Amino acid sequence: MASTSSNKSRCATCGKNIGTFTCRGCSQDFCLSHAQEHRQLLGKQMDEDVILMHDQFQQCLNEQVKQPSLHPLMKEINEWEKQSIEKIQLVAQVARQKVLNIISKHTDNVIIALTSIKEQLSRARDDDDFFESDINEWKENLEKLKTDLNTPKAITIKFDDKMNSFIPKISVHKERPITERFERFLGDIQIEENGQLITHGNSNAHATVRGKGEYSSGQRLFRFKIENKRTS
């Protein structure tokens, strides 16, 4: 607040033409009584606005000094971490469930194969019809089943590190199972092990065997092994 003026102006509050003081802040004129009132209003604004804002900011600053982890930037990082973990957990859960499903089916196949070996062992023991080559073959097959149970070749875990990310994406892959099996035969032949093994009888007669699949076009690849364990 400040100076008097020779030219009287109207008071900004009451409108009377008796203004004698001009506020340097708002450039308005006030009479003596309203000049004091205007000054009190400025003091109230100082206390309720500026000083209160200062005190609130000071409190916020003190809290941040004591706990810098509460800074908004830290909260952004924490939220990013939370969302990233949730995404990783979701992908991991999907991969785990897929592996569990594959392992369950794979275990069933191992059980079937083991049951077949058990039947062979029981039949050979009852008939007293086995030799060193049979024993070695059974041991080899059992060892293969044991290895395949713990580390099945049909299941692979892959990590895609080609993506533009420092965390490679995990995925589960299953190889296509063997669908072709021996099914029909003519002659002295026995089909065993769920269609994966054929045994020719003791006769020298000609015999034929066919697979399960029927194809009219295209190319197919089949792998099989011929064993001649004993000669007459």
Residue pairs with C-beta under 8 A, 6 or more apart in sequence:
1 21
1 22
1 23
1 24
1 30
1 35
1 38
1 39
2 21
2 22
2 23
2 24
3 21
3 22
4 20
4 21
5 19
5 20
5 22
5 29
8 17
8 18
8 19
8 20
9 17
9 19
9 22
9 29
10 16
10 17
10 19
10 29
11 17
11 18
11 19
11 29
11 30
11 31
11 34
12 19
12 28
12 29
12 30
12 34
12 38
13 30
13 31
13 34
13 37
13 38
14 31
14 34
16 31
18 31
19 29
19 30
19 31
20 29
20 30
20 31
20 32
20 35
21 29
21 30
21 31
21 32
21 35
22 28
22 29
22 30
23 29
23 30
23 35
23 38
25 42
28 38
30 37
30 38
63 70
64 70
64 71
68 74
84 167
88 167
91 169
91 170
92 170
95 157
95 170
95 171
95 172
98 172
99 155
99 157
99 172
102 152
102 154
102 155
102 172
102 174
103 152
103 155
106 148
106 149
106 152
106 154
106 155
107 149
110 145
110 148
110 149
112 194
113 141
113 145
113 193
114 142
114 145
116 192
116 193
116 194
117 138
117 141
117 142
117 145
120 138
121 138
123 129
124 130
124 134
131 230
133 229
134 229
153 175
154 174
154 175
154 177
155 172
155 173
155 174
155 175
156 172
156 173
156 175
157 170
157 171
157 172
157 173
158 170
158 171
158 172
158 173
159 168
159 169
159 170
159 171
160 168
160 169
160 170
160 171
161 168
163 169
178 196
179 212
179 213
180 211
180 212
180 213
180 220
180 222
181 194
181 195
181 196
181 211
181 212
182 191
182 195
182 196
182 197
182 198
182 209
182 210
182 211
182 212
183 191
183 195
183 210
183 211
183 212
184 209
184 210
185 191
185 198
185 207
185 208
185 209
185 210
186 207
186 208
186 209
187 205
187 206
187 207
187 208
188 200
188 201
188 202
188 203
188 205
188 207
189 198
189 199
189 200
189 201
189 207
189 209
190 198
190 199
190 201
191 197
191 198
191 209
192 198
192 199
195 212
198 209
200 207
201 207
202 232
204 232
211 222
213 220
